[in-house]
Amino acid sequence: MLSGAPSIPALHDPLTDHHLYLRHPTKGDFHQWAHLRAASADFLRPWEPIWPADDLTPLGYRRRLEQYQKDRRTGRALPYLIFRRQDNRLIGGVNVSNIRRGICQSGSIGYWMGEDHAGRGEMSRALALLLPYLVDYQGLHRVEAACLPSNQASIAVLKKQGFQLEGKARSYLCINGRWEDHLLFSALRSDLTSL
């Protein structure tokens, strides 16, 4: 599939299994999102860019939602929040960004998990839901991810989902105020369909 948009329509229902569901963020998610991000701030800080001063405010969240909606309309990104099915509790998020069509058909994923939910296999479950959707319904041929070399948990998640290490990018992203080297991973459609 080498054209711009995939021929299979995008799903509007959440991506779900017996344990989790992923769906696009809404205004109604603000309180859970802000609470989880605030409670996990120290845990997330070493792995993320510096947050804007108003990031956890209603105004900051509204600005975030507007950008998400714009990116979805233009086909550049697909943001998701991750919820536990048993109680509809928000536990993390994953964003597919830098979606490129034409001869590329690729996108990059980034993700985060609330501190109380980390290390329980939840992100692996979330990616196991998302990745087939990206290749089967969004028509992506290649999914990329980058992580800090010291982030062993993230490396394990990516390898479990079929991602292959491609190399190291020097000073790749500004994380917590410092330009950091990152390991670059990718999964091709063939990697994901062979799992």
N, C-alpha and C positions, 0 to 999 in steps of 0.2 A: 504494500500500500504506500504509494509515493506521493499522493496528492496532499492538499492541505489538511482537510478535516477527515476524520475516520468515517467510513461508510456506515458503521454501526452507531446508532444514536447513543449519546451519553446517558448513563443511568441517573435518575434523580432521587431514587430511594437510597437509604443508607446502605453501605457495604456492611454485611453482618454475618456473624456465625453464632454458635450457641453461647459464646462467652462475651464477645465485644461487638460494637458497631462503630463505624466511622461515618461522619456526615459533615457537611459544610457548616462553618460557624454561623450563628445567628445572634441577633441582639439579645435574645433571652439567655444566652450562655454567659453573659458578662460576669455575673456574680461568681459562678463556679470557676470560670477561667481566671478571674483576678485573684480569687482566694487560693487556687492551686498554684498559680505562678508566684504569688507572694510567699506562700508557705514553703515553696521549693527554691526560692531565690538563691540562697547560698549553694545549694546543690547544683543548680543550673549555671551559675555564673562562670565557672571555668570553661564551659563548653559553648558559650553563646556570645554574640556581640553585646556591647553595653546597651542596656535598655534606655529608651528615651525617658526623660524625667517624668512625663505624664503617662507612661505606658500602662499603668494599672488603673487609670482613671476612666470614667465613662467616655470622656472626650477622646482619649487616646485609643480606646477600644473601638469607638465609632470610626475614627480615622483608619484604623486597621481593617475594619469590615469594608469600608469604602474601597480601599486598595484591593482587598481580596475580590470584591465583586467586579471591579474594573479588570483585574487580571483574569478572572474566569470568563468574562464577556469577550475579551480579546484572545482567549485561548492560551495565555502565557503561563498560567498557574492553576493548580487545583489544591486549595487548602482544606484540611480535614481536622476535626477534633475526634479524639478517641474516647468512647464511653464504655463503661461496664454495663452489660445488659441487665444484670440482676437488680440494680438500683439506679440506673441511668446516671451514674456518677462519672464525671469527667476525670480522666486519668492522664491524658497527654494529647499530643498533636503531631501531625505529619503534614508537610507541605511538598507538593510537587511543583517545582518552579523551573524557570528558564526552558519551558517547553518549546521545542523547535520542530517545525514541520518540514515539508518538502523532502529533500533527499536525506535529511537527518533523522527525523522521527525519534527524538530523544527528549529526555527531561532529567532534572536533578531532584533528588529527595533530600529533605532535612527533617529531623524529628526531635521530639523532646518528650520526656516522661516525668510526671510528678514524682518527687522524692519517695513518697510512701508506696509508690507502685513500681519502682525500678527494681530490676533484678528478679522479676517473677515471670519473665517470658512474655509479657504483655506486648512489647514492641514487636517481637517476632511474630506474634499472632496478628497484630495490626498490619504488618507488612505482607504477611501471607494472604490477607484479604485484599490489600491494595494492589499488589503487583500483578496478579492475573487481570484485574480490571484495567490496569494501564496498558497491558499488551493486547488483551482481547477486545476491549471497548474503546480505548483511546488510540489504539494502533501504534503504540510506541515500539520501536525496535530495540532501543537501548535506554536503560535507566542508570543514572550515575549517582554516586554519593561520595562525600568527602568527610573525613574525620581526623581529629588530632591523633598522632601516633600513640599518645598515652591513654587514649580512650579504649581500653580493652573490651569493655562491655559493648560498645558500638561496633567494634571490629567483629566481635563474635556474632552479633545480630546480623550484620551484613553477610558474613560467610555462611551462616545458617540458611539464609535466603537465596544463596546461589551467586552472590557477588564475588567477583574476582579482583584481586589487587592489581592495579595497573602501574602504580609508581607513586612518587612523592612530588608534590608541588610546593616549591619554596615560597614562604610568605604569602600563602594562598588567600587566607581570610583574616580579617581583623576580629579577633576573639578576645573579649574582656579587655579591650583597649590595646592589644598587642597583635602585630602581624605574626601569624603562626603558620608553620609548615603543616600540610595536611597530607594524609594518605588518600589516594584517589582509587575508588572502586567503581566497577561497572557490572551490570548484568544485562546480557543480551536476551532477546526473546527466546532463543534456543536454550539458554541457561535456565530461564524461569519455567519453561514448559517441560523441562526434563526432571524437575523436582517431584 
